[in-house]
Amino acid sequence: MSTDSTQNSAEATADADALAQAAEAIADAASSANAEGEGSVAKLQAERDQFFENWKRTMAELDNYRRRVSREIEQAARFSAQPVIHDILPALDNLQRTIQAAEQSANVENLLIGLRMVMKQFDEIFAKHHAVPIDAVGQPFDPNLHSALTQVPTAEHPPMTVLQEIERGYRMHDRVVRPARVIVSCAPPEAG
């Protein structure tokens, strides 16, 4: 019996050792999994922090972009007339030269030639900026293009025909900048 008990005791010791080794392996695995889990959490937290920093940087860049665009729009609106003024200045200079020449000369014909040249220069400037004169004289009255100052009775022209242009009107693309101020015909009063 002693051999059996020794054998049972040895088996029990072997089973206990195996059980202890298994428990130790499970504990090591759990510890390792726990460490990996903690490492995974730390990794995810670092990634989250990086994304948050990128988001903050992007928001700051967006705010800077908005401010810059706002300043550029303000500057563009503030100086929008600069190209037109730049184009008008030579015509204004020629007008000033014409006035100086007229003060030194009594020749009215030369003055008229100079003034016509300046007028042509202004028409070219306006055309460059897509502002074209509204054709008025001889045209039927159009309240979208013309502003009637008065009516003149006449039998020579049909009623509501533009007889005279007092102030030239201008159109830019499809928009009226200023209507032409005109005198319009009307039917003569009937005798009787």
Order of alpha helices (4+ residues) and beta strands (2+ residues): alpha-alpha-alpha-beta-beta-beta-beta-beta-beta
